[in-house]
Amino acid sequence: MPSPTIRPLDGAFGAEVVGLDLSGPIDADTKAELYQAFLDNILLVIRDQEDLSAVQYRDAMTAFGPPMLQHRAHFRLPDVPEVSRIVNREKQRPASMWHTDHTNHECPPKATILYARKLPSEGGDTCIADMYAGLEFLSPASRAAVEGKVTINDLEKDSEAYSETDHATYNNSVRQPLVRTHPETGRKALYFHLTKAQGIEGMPQPEVRPFLEGLLEEAVRPENTMRHRWRSGDIVIFDNRCSMHRADPNYDMAEERLLWRIILEGDRPV
């Protein structure tokens, strides 16, 4: 198999991978090259992967690490449960707020991988923010305020997409650091999920949401964000340990937007 081409995207970060066929095996050298590009660029866009089966998609993404099961069990593919549907149907709401995935798990995912299966005729973009830079953008007062802080994470109580089993299994008031050290790069990043962070240790409850929203206002800027405009066949993988993402809900909701999502096993954040 010829080596794929990896080239920077036009933006603050991220890289594009072309000339890679994920329908078959990937050799060890290519896996190593892809993984290093993932660490270096925070986000990879792998182009032209038309009509992969769920099994092919899952197996190819193990090049980046082992998949883990996602909550919202109803949306897992029955025959390939490591793959879940992200869809603007069945009471799923677009995840339009900046977040990093599954912070209510003791070991949240190191990466989220999305594969375009059905796209609206316009819009439906995914936006990603570099939270290494986001931490650096905080004012000295805000940087001092986040150091040593711990968020308390549970599933959102107002989402109809979660089942009783989801709530029973994944509501464990998981503690996560508000500033996380990446286990592979050693760099620090701002780390939280706006709606799963139900509390911050030592902070009165009414102050939590305004505090986190204020951090996002400082940390998320045009110079550390990028917008992925989906093409058919795109696979996007981003590093949850040092990025946040959101779905842009400004598209015709009468049209279906369906992505297949895989999340990869991660470490306990420190």
N, C-alpha and C positions, 0 to 999 in steps of 0.2 A: 504494500500500500504506500503511495507517495505521501510525503509529509504534508500536513495541512499548512496553509498560510495563516499566520496570526498577525493582525495589524491593528494599530490604535484606532479607536473610533474618533469621530470629530466631536470632542467634548472634553469635559474635565477629567474623565477617567473612562475605563472600559476598553475592551478589545473585541474584534470581530474575528471569527474563525471561518475560513472558507476552504473548500476542497477536502472536507472530511465526510466520510460515509459511515454513519452510525448504525447501519443495518447489519453490519457484521462485526467481527472481532477488531479490537484496537490493540496495536502492539505496545510493548512496554515503554519504548522510547517516546511514542506519541502521547501515551498517558502521562508520562513525567513532564513532557513539554506543556501539555494542556493544564496540568495541575499547577505548575509554576506560573503560568500565565494567569490563572485564576487568582493566585495569591498576590501577584504583582499588580493586577488591574482591577480587582474587586468584583468586576462584572465581565462575563464573556457572553457574546452573542454567537451562537453556532448556526450558520445559515443552511438553508436548502435541505432540510430533513423532512421531506414529504412522506406522509403516510407510513411512519413507523408504527408498528404494533405496540401495544402497551408493554409487552414483554421485551421487545427490542429497545424501547425507550428506557425501561428500568435497567436492563442489563448494561446498556451503554453508559448510563450515569453512574454506575458503580466505579467507573474510572476515577471519580472524585470522592468516593467513600460509600459506606453502606447506607442504604435507605432506612428510614425509621417510619413507623406508623403515625399517621396524623389523627388528631381529634376530628370531630364531625364524621363519625364512622359511616354514616349514611352515604357520604360522597365518595368513599373508596370504591374503586372498580372491583366488582365481585371476584373476578378471576385473578386480578393482580392488585391486591390491597395496598401495596406500597405506593400506588398511583392514585391520586384523588382528583376529582373534578372541581375546578373553580369556575362557576357558572353564574350568570345573572338570572337565575331561576330558583325555584324551590326554596324561597325565603332566604337565600343568600343575598347579603347586601354587599355592594362594592366596597372593598377595603380602601376607602378614600383618604384615610388619615395616615400620616407617616408612622411606621412601625417596623419592628423586626419580629420574625415569626416565632410563635409557640414559646413565649417567655414564661408561661405557666407550667412548663416541664422542667424538672430538675436539671436535665441536660438538654437544653434547647438545640435546634438544628444548627449545624455550622453553615449550611447552604440551603437555599431554596432554588428549585429548578422548575421553570415553566415552559410548556410546549404548546404552541398555538394549534388548536384543533378547529375552531370555528371563530371567525372574526366579524365584527360589524363592518359595514361598508366604509364608515369613517370613525375615527376616534378609538377609544378603548385602550389608550396607551398605558404603559407602566412607567412610573417615575422612580428613580433610584437616587439616593443621597449618600455621599461619602462621609461617614461619621468619624473617621480619623480627623478630617478637616473640620467637621462640625464641632468637635471638642475644642480644636484650636481657635475657632471663631468666637467662642464664649468670652465674654468680658471677664476681667480678673475677679470681679465679685461673684459672677455666676460660676466660674471655674472653682473658686473656693467653696461655693455652696454645694457643688455636686460631689466633691471629693469625700469618699467614705460613705456616701449615701446608699441605702439599700431599698429597692422597690419590693412590694408584696404583690404577687401576680396570681390572678384567677381568670377563668373565663368570664366574658361579658354576660351580665345577668339579663340583659334585654334582648339578646339575639335569639330568634326563633329557630335558627339553623342548628343549634345544639340540642342534643337529645338528653333525656334524664341520665342515660348511661355516661354521656360525655361529662355532665356536671359531676356525677358521682366519682368518675375516674380522675378527672383533670382539675378539679378545684381543690388544691392542696396548699394554697397560700404560699407559693414558692418565692423564696428570697433571691433576688438578683442584684448584682452591683450596678449602680447607675453609670459608673465608668468601668469599662471592661478592658482587660489586657488580652490582646489577641494571642492565643497559645502558640501560633507558628511564626508570626512576624515580630512579636514582642511589643507592638505598638498599642497605644491606648485609644479607645473610641468611646463616644457617648452611646449608651446602650439602654433602650427601654421600648416598651410597647405602650402607646398612649392610653389605650382603652383597657388593656389587661393589667396595667399598674393600678391596682385598687387602693394602694396606700404607699407611703414612704415612711420608714421607721423614724420616729421622733418628730414627725410633722403632723399637725392637725389635719384631719381628713378634708375639710373644705379647701385647704390650701394646695392639695396635691395636684389636681388637674390644672389650675392656673399656673403653678410652678412649672410643670412639664410643658405646657403650651408656650410659656415664655422662653424655655430653653429652645424649643423648635424654632421660634421666631429668630433667635440669634444664630442658631446652628445651621439652618437650611437656607442656603443662598444660591443664586444662579451659578456662581463659580464652583460649587461643589455638588451640583445635581446634573442629571441627564434624563432625557425622556426617550424611552424606547417606543418607536412607532412600529407596531407589529407587522411582519410580513408572513404570509403563509409559509410554513416550514421552519420558522424560527424556534430555536431553543435558547432560553436565557437562563444563566446561572449566576447568582450573586451571593456574596459572602455575608451571611447574617451577623457575623461577629464584628463587623466594622461598617455596616451599611444599614440604611432604612429604605423602605419602598412604600409606594402607594399606587392604587389604581385610579386613573382619571375617569370619573363617572360620567363625563360629558360626551355621551354618545346616545344613539337611539336605542332605548331599552326594549323596544319592540323587536330588535334584532338580537340574536343570541351571540354571546361572547363566551366561548368555552376554551379553557386552558386545562391541560393536564399538569398536575403539580406533584413533584417529588421533593421531599426534604431529607437531608442527610444527617446521620448521627453526629452529634457534637459533644463537646466537653462541658463539664460544670464550669460556668463563668467565674472568673476571679478578677 
